[in-house]
Amino acid sequence: MDRMEGSMEVLSAMQVTADTEGLDTECKVLLHSKEVLAVILRDTVEEYKGYS
């Protein structure tokens, strides 16, 4: 592998992106779950606090 040129910030962002390829699709599948969304809503949205 050739050494890439660029700032550390850009190189770091490129590495993170490469390491998380496919993560977006996995997150969408996870967030499609009603059970997961219920927990997120309960803990973040005032109107849903106190619901089980």
N, CA, C and O atoms as a GROMACS GRO file, in nm:
protein
  208
    1MET      N    1   0.084  -0.118   0.000
    1MET     CA    2   0.000   0.000   0.000
    1MET      C    3   0.088   0.124   0.000
    1MET      O    4   0.181   0.134   0.081
    2ASP      N    5   0.061   0.217  -0.090
    2ASP     CA    6   0.138   0.341  -0.097
    2ASP      C    7   0.100   0.433   0.017
    2ASP      O    8  -0.013   0.431   0.067
    3ARG      N    9   0.197   0.513   0.058
    3ARG     CA   10   0.172   0.611   0.164
    3ARG      C   11   0.092   0.727   0.106
    3ARG      O   12   0.128   0.782   0.002
    4MET      N   13  -0.017   0.764   0.173
    4MET     CA   14  -0.102   0.872   0.126
    4MET      C   15  -0.053   1.005   0.183
    4MET      O   16  -0.001   1.011   0.294
    5GLU      N   17  -0.070   1.109   0.106
    5GLU     CA   18  -0.034   1.244   0.148
    5GLU      C   19  -0.160   1.318   0.191
    5GLU      O   20  -0.267   1.296   0.134
    6GLY      N   21  -0.149   1.403   0.290
    6GLY     CA   22  -0.262   1.484   0.334
    6GLY      C   23  -0.253   1.515   0.481
    6GLY      O   24  -0.166   1.464   0.552
    7SER      N   25  -0.344   1.600   0.527
    7SER     CA   26  -0.343   1.637   0.668
    7SER      C   27  -0.388   1.518   0.752
    7SER      O   28  -0.454   1.427   0.701
    8MET      N   29  -0.353   1.518   0.878
    8MET     CA   30  -0.391   1.410   0.967
    8MET      C   31  -0.543   1.400   0.980
    8MET      O   32  -0.597   1.290   0.991
    9GLU      N   33  -0.612   1.515   0.980
    9GLU     CA   34  -0.757   1.514   0.993
    9GLU      C   35  -0.823   1.444   0.875
    9GLU      O   36  -0.913   1.362   0.892
   10VAL      N   37  -0.776   1.477   0.755
   10VAL     CA   38  -0.834   1.415   0.635
   10VAL      C   39  -0.801   1.266   0.631
   10VAL      O   40  -0.889   1.185   0.603
   11LEU      N   41  -0.678   1.231   0.659
   11LEU     CA   42  -0.639   1.090   0.657
   11LEU      C   43  -0.715   1.011   0.763
   11LEU      O   44  -0.756   0.897   0.738
   12SER      N   45  -0.734   1.070   0.880
   12SER     CA   46  -0.809   1.003   0.985
   12SER      C   47  -0.955   0.982   0.944
   12SER      O   48  -1.011   0.876   0.967
   13ALA      N   49  -1.015   1.084   0.883
   13ALA     CA   50  -1.154   1.072   0.837
   13ALA      C   51  -1.167   0.965   0.730
   13ALA      O   52  -1.265   0.890   0.729
   14MET      N   53  -1.069   0.956   0.642
   14MET     CA   54  -1.072   0.854   0.538
   14MET      C   55  -1.062   0.714   0.599
   14MET      O   56  -1.129   0.621   0.554
   15GLN      N   57  -0.978   0.699   0.701
   15GLN     CA   58  -0.962   0.569   0.765
   15GLN      C   59  -1.090   0.529   0.837
   15GLN      O   60  -1.132   0.414   0.828
   16VAL      N   61  -1.152   0.621   0.909
   16VAL     CA   62  -1.276   0.592   0.979
   16VAL      C   63  -1.383   0.552   0.879
   16VAL      O   64  -1.457   0.456   0.903
   17THR      N   65  -1.393   0.623   0.768
   17THR     CA   66  -1.491   0.590   0.665
   17THR      C   67  -1.467   0.450   0.609
   17THR      O   68  -1.561   0.374   0.590
   18ALA      N   69  -1.344   0.417   0.583
   18ALA     CA   70  -1.311   0.285   0.529
   18ALA      C   71  -1.342   0.176   0.631
   18ALA      O   72  -1.389   0.069   0.593
   19ASP      N   73  -1.318   0.204   0.760
   19ASP     CA   74  -1.342   0.104   0.864
   19ASP      C   75  -1.490   0.081   0.889
   19ASP      O   76  -1.527  -0.024   0.941
   20THR      N   77  -1.575   0.176   0.854
   20THR     CA   78  -1.718   0.165   0.885
   20THR      C   79  -1.803   0.144   0.760
   20THR      O   80  -1.924   0.169   0.762
   21GLU      N   81  -1.741   0.100   0.653
   21GLU     CA   82  -1.816   0.074   0.530
   21GLU      C   83  -1.924  -0.030   0.558
   21GLU      O   84  -1.895  -0.136   0.614
   22GLY      N   85  -2.045  -0.001   0.520
   22GLY     CA   86  -2.157  -0.091   0.544
   22GLY      C   87  -2.228  -0.064   0.676
   22GLY      O   88  -2.336  -0.119   0.699
   23LEU      N   89  -2.169   0.018   0.762
   23LEU     CA   90  -2.229   0.046   0.892
   23LEU      C   91  -2.361   0.121   0.877
   23LEU      O   92  -2.453   0.099   0.956
   24ASP      N   93  -2.373   0.207   0.778
   24ASP     CA   94  -2.496   0.283   0.756
   24ASP      C   95  -2.613   0.188   0.732
   24ASP      O   96  -2.721   0.208   0.788
   25THR      N   97  -2.593   0.088   0.651
   25THR     CA   98  -2.698  -0.009   0.621
   25THR      C   99  -2.736  -0.086   0.747
   25THR      O  100  -2.854  -0.109   0.772
   26GLU      N  101  -2.637  -0.126   0.825
   26GLU     CA  102  -2.664  -0.200   0.949
   26GLU      C  103  -2.742  -0.113   1.048
   26GLU      O  104  -2.833  -0.162   1.115
   27CYS      N  105  -2.706   0.014   1.057
   27CYS     CA  106  -2.777   0.105   1.147
   27CYS      C  107  -2.921   0.125   1.104
   27CYS      O  108  -3.011   0.131   1.188
   28LYS      N  109  -2.945   0.134   0.974
   28LYS     CA  110  -3.082   0.150   0.924
   28LYS      C  111  -3.166   0.028   0.958
   28LYS      O  112  -3.283   0.042   0.994
   29VAL      N  113  -3.108  -0.090   0.948
   29VAL     CA  114  -3.180  -0.213   0.984
   29VAL      C  115  -3.214  -0.211   1.133
   29VAL      O  116  -3.326  -0.243   1.172
   30LEU      N  117  -3.118  -0.173   1.216
   30LEU     CA  118  -3.139  -0.167   1.360
   30LEU      C  119  -3.246  -0.066   1.396
   30LEU      O  120  -3.334  -0.095   1.477
   31LEU      N  121  -3.239   0.053   1.338
   31LEU     CA  122  -3.335   0.158   1.370
   31LEU      C  123  -3.473   0.133   1.311
   31LEU      O  124  -3.568   0.205   1.343
   32HIS      N  125  -3.486   0.033   1.227
   32HIS     CA  126  -3.616  -0.004   1.172
   32HIS      C  127  -3.698  -0.085   1.273
   32HIS      O  128  -3.818  -0.106   1.254
   33SER      N  129  -3.633  -0.128   1.380
   33SER     CA  130  -3.699  -0.207   1.484
   33SER      C  131  -3.783  -0.117   1.574
   33SER      O  132  -3.733  -0.018   1.628
   34LYS      N  133  -3.910  -0.152   1.590
   34LYS     CA  134  -3.999  -0.073   1.676
   34LYS      C  135  -3.952  -0.074   1.821
   34LYS      O  136  -3.966   0.026   1.891
   35GLU      N  137  -3.896  -0.185   1.866
   35GLU     CA  138  -3.848  -0.194   2.004
   35GLU      C  139  -3.733  -0.098   2.030
   35GLU      O  140  -3.727  -0.034   2.135
   36VAL      N  141  -3.643  -0.088   1.935
   36VAL     CA  142  -3.529   0.003   1.948
   36VAL      C  143  -3.577   0.148   1.945
   36VAL      O  144  -3.534   0.229   2.027
   37LEU      N  145  -3.665   0.180   1.852
   37LEU     CA  146  -3.718   0.316   1.843
   37LEU      C  147  -3.794   0.354   1.968
   37LEU      O  148  -3.787   0.469   2.012
   38ALA      N  149  -3.866   0.259   2.028
   38ALA     CA  150  -3.942   0.287   2.150
   38ALA      C  151  -3.849   0.328   2.264
   38ALA      O  152  -3.879   0.422   2.338
   39VAL      N  153  -3.737   0.260   2.278
   39VAL     CA  154  -3.641   0.293   2.384
   39VAL      C  155  -3.580   0.431   2.359
   39VAL      O  156  -3.564   0.510   2.451
   40ILE      N  157  -3.545   0.459   2.234
   40ILE     CA  158  -3.487   0.590   2.200
   40ILE      C  159  -3.587   0.701   2.229
   40ILE      O  160  -3.551   0.802   2.290
   41LEU      N  161  -3.711   0.683   2.187
   41LEU     CA  162  -3.814   0.785   2.212
   41LEU      C  163  -3.837   0.804   2.361
   41LEU      O  164  -3.843   0.918   2.409
   42ARG      N  165  -3.848   0.695   2.435
   42ARG     CA  166  -3.875   0.703   2.578
   42ARG      C  167  -3.766   0.781   2.651
   42ARG      O  168  -3.795   0.856   2.744
   43ASP      N  169  -3.642   0.763   2.609
   43ASP     CA  170  -3.531   0.824   2.680
   43ASP      C  171  -3.490   0.961   2.625
   43ASP      O  172  -3.405   1.028   2.685
   44THR      N  173  -3.549   1.004   2.513
   44THR     CA  174  -3.507   1.132   2.456
   44THR      C  175  -3.619   1.233   2.433
   44THR      O  176  -3.593   1.353   2.427
   45VAL      N  177  -3.743   1.186   2.419
   45VAL     CA  178  -3.853   1.276   2.387
   45VAL      C  179  -3.942   1.291   2.511
   45VAL      O  180  -3.993   1.193   2.564
   46GLU      N  181  -3.959   1.414   2.554
   46GLU     CA  182  -4.033   1.442   2.678
   46GLU      C  183  -4.172   1.377   2.680
   46GLU      O  184  -4.214   1.326   2.783
   47GLU      N  185  -4.242   1.379   2.568
   47GLU     CA  186  -4.378   1.325   2.563
   47GLU      C  187  -4.385   1.174   2.589
   47GLU      O  188  -4.491   1.122   2.624
   48TYR      N  189  -4.273   1.103   2.572
   48TYR     CA  190  -4.272   0.958   2.587
   48TYR      C  191  -4.209   0.913   2.718
   48TYR      O  192  -4.202   0.793   2.744
   49LYS      N  193  -4.162   1.005   2.801
   49LYS     CA  194  -4.100   0.967   2.929
   49LYS      C  195  -4.203   0.897   3.016
   49LYS      O  196  -4.318   0.940   3.022
   50GLY      N  197  -4.162   0.792   3.082
   50GLY     CA  198  -4.250   0.718   3.170
   50GLY      C  199  -4.322   0.602   3.103
   50GLY      O  200  -4.384   0.521   3.172
   51TYR      N  201  -4.314   0.592   2.970
   51TYR     CA  202  -4.375   0.479   2.902
   51TYR      C  203  -4.284   0.357   2.912
   51TYR      O  204  -4.162   0.370   2.918
   52SER      N  205  -4.345   0.239   2.913
   52SER     CA  206  -4.265   0.117   2.917
   52SER      C  207  -4.243   0.065   2.776
   52SER      O  208  -4.178  -0.037   2.757
   0.00000   0.00000   0.00000
